[in-house]
Amino acid sequence: MENLKILIVEDEAGVLQFIKQGLEENNFQVDFAYDGECGKKLAFTKNYDLIILDIIIPKINGLELCKLIREKNDTVKILMLTALGTLNDKLEGFEAGADDYLVKPFDFPELLARIKSLIKRSIHADDEFHNSHHILKVADLELNTNNKRVKRNGIEIKLTAKEYALLELMVINKNRVLSKAEIAEKIWDITFDSGTNVIEVYMNFLRNKIDKDHQTKLLHTMVGMGYILKDD
């Protein structure tokens, strides 16, 4: 992973230097910004393999900056790095378009592992593109695993990063019931909590975008068991 480029947007000088030094020691090229406005300019004018965003930063906060970057670039990996660590905080970050979310304080080896995992997924997506295996189809639904774009009946559907990840999981496992526990583990990397309705909320998001305007419904609830995407 030598010579890969990472942008860090972080206003705490100590944290920024800690991350920058660690990444450079691991052969990454690093640019940095202390506020969201400067971070936006760098993100819009240079090509990065991954962007690390703090949420509470001056001028443009990390969530808004994440949304702005996603409007211009839907392939760069974005890792949120913040002290805001509740489930709702994480969901808000994923809804803004983040690919992963790491809570402060953290150990550098964990940050490095997250970065390598995200970049590996990106490289894998590129390999799929070159091998022409990057299109997943179910009925009239198409997912491009390279650029994360979704179409149904030829019409493009805009999804957030987590909505796409959930839909891709459903498509890969078409005609198989996925339990809430399996979905929680694979999409949110959390143990399923019966007291939260986050999975139901996201399934409703998907239904409104994928099925609402189509006579044939692909997403179905299996009461007491989970969810299934059917192609018949």
N, C-alpha and C positions, 0 to 999 in steps of 0.2 A: 504493500500500500504506500510505497514511496511516492513523493511529489504530489500527493493529493492535496487539494486546497480546502481550507476550512476558514470560515468567518466566525469570529466570536463577537457578540454584542453584549457587553457587560459593563456596568458602571462602577463596580467595586474593583479598585485597582489591584488589591491583593489577590482576589479570586481570579481576575483576568490574567495576571502574571503567572499564577500557579498553573492555570490551564494551558496558557501559551507555551510556557517552558516545557511542560510535560509532553505536549503535542509535538513540539519541535524536536525533542529528544527521540520521538518515535517517527521522525522523518516526514512529518506533515508540514506543508507550507501554511502559515497562519497570517491572516489579516485580522484587525480588531477595530472596534468602535466603542466609544463610551456612551453613546446615546442613540436613540432610534432613528433620528434624522440622518446621521452619518452612516449608520448601519444600512439604511434604505438605499443611500447613494451607492455604497459599495456593492450591495446585493443586486442592484439594478444595472450596474456597469461592468461587473466582473463575473466570471463563471466559477462557481464553487461546487465542490462535491458534497459539502455539508455545512449547515449554518447552525451555530449554537446561540440561542436567544435567552437572555434573562427576561422576565416579565416586567418587573418594576424597574424601568429605565426612563431617563428624561426624554422629553419632547414627543416621542411616539412610543407607547408602551409595547412590550413584546407581543402581546396578542394581536394588536392592530398591525404591527409590523409583519407578523406571520401571515395575516390575511392579505396584506398588500403584496408580499412576496409570492404568495400562492396565485394571485391574480395574474402575475407575470410569468411565473415558473412553477409548473405543477410536478416537476420531477426531482428538483433538488431536495435532499433530505434535511429535515429541520428537527433539531433536538431542543426542547424547552428545558432550561436549567433555572430552577427557582426555589425559593423558600416556601412557596404556596403549595401545600401538599395534600389537601383534602381531595376526596373523590370528585367533587364538583369542580375544583380547580383543574384537575387533570382532564376531565371531560371538556371543560371550556378550552383548554389548550388543544386537545385533539379536534374539537369542532372548528377551531381557527385554522387547522391544517397541519398541525405538528405530527411528526411520525413517531416521536418518542418523548418521554417526560421524565426527567431525573430531578429528585428533590434534594435541596441543600439541607444539611452538610452532606458531602459525598466523598468517597475515596476515589482517587484518580484511576486506579485499575478498573473500577466499575464504569466510570465515564468512558474510558478507552474501549472497554468491551462493548458498550452500547454503540459507540461510534463505528467500531469495526463491523458490528452486526448490521447496522444501517447501510454502510457502504457496500458490504458483501451482498446485501439484498439488491442494491442498485446495480452492481456489476452483474449479478445473476439475471436481472431484468434485461440488461444489455445483451447478454449471451442468448437469452430467449429470442430477442429481436433478430439477431444475426442467424439464428437457427430456424426462424420463421415459425416458432411455436408460441408466439406471444398473444394469440387471439383465442379467448375462451368463448364458446357459443352455447347458449341454451335457448331453444326456440328462436325467437327474433331478438333475443338479448345478446349483445356482444360486449366483452370486456377485453381491453388491450392492456395486458400486464406490463407492457413496456412503458407506456405513457400514462397509465391509470385512467384512461378515458372509457366511458361507458355509452353505449348506444342501444336504443330499443326501437325496432322497426325503422332503423336508419336515422333516428333523431337522437342527438347527443343529450345526455343527462349529466348535470353537474352534481358531483358528490364530494363531501368532505373526505379527508384521509381515512377516518374511522368508518364512515359509511361505505367507502370503497372496500376497505379491508374486510368488513362484515359481509358485503355482497360477494366478494371473491371467495371467501370461505364457504359461503352457501353454494356458489356455482361449482367449485371444485368437488363439493360433497353432494351434488345434485341427486335427488331421489333418496337421500339418507337423512334421517331425523338427527338433528344436532341438539343436544341438551343445553340448557342455560349454563351449566357448569363448564361444558366444553367450550362454548362461545366465550365465556368470561375469561377462561384461561388463555385461549389462543388470541383473542382480540385485545383484551385489556390487561392481560398478564396478572390477573387477580383471581383470588378464590371467590367463587360465587357467593354473594350475600343475599339471602332470600328477602332481606328487608329493603333492597334497592330495586327500582324498576328501570334501571338504565338500559337493559337489553330490550325490554318492551318498547321503551322510548325510541331506541335506534331502529328497531324493526318497523315501527310506525313511520319513522322518517323514510325508510327504504320503500315501504308500501306506497307512500304518497308520491314518491318519485318514480318508482319502477312500475307499479301496477295500476295506479289510480285512473289513468286515462286509457287503459287497455281492457278489452273484454276478457281476454285470457289472463287469469291471475297466476303468477309464478310462485309467490311467497305464501306459505300456509302455516298456521299454528296447529300443532298437534297437542291438544289439551292434556296437561299432566306429563308431557314428554319433552316438548321443545318446539323446534321450527324445522321446516323442510322447504326446499326449493324444488318444484316439480316441473318437468319439461313436457308433461302431457296433460 
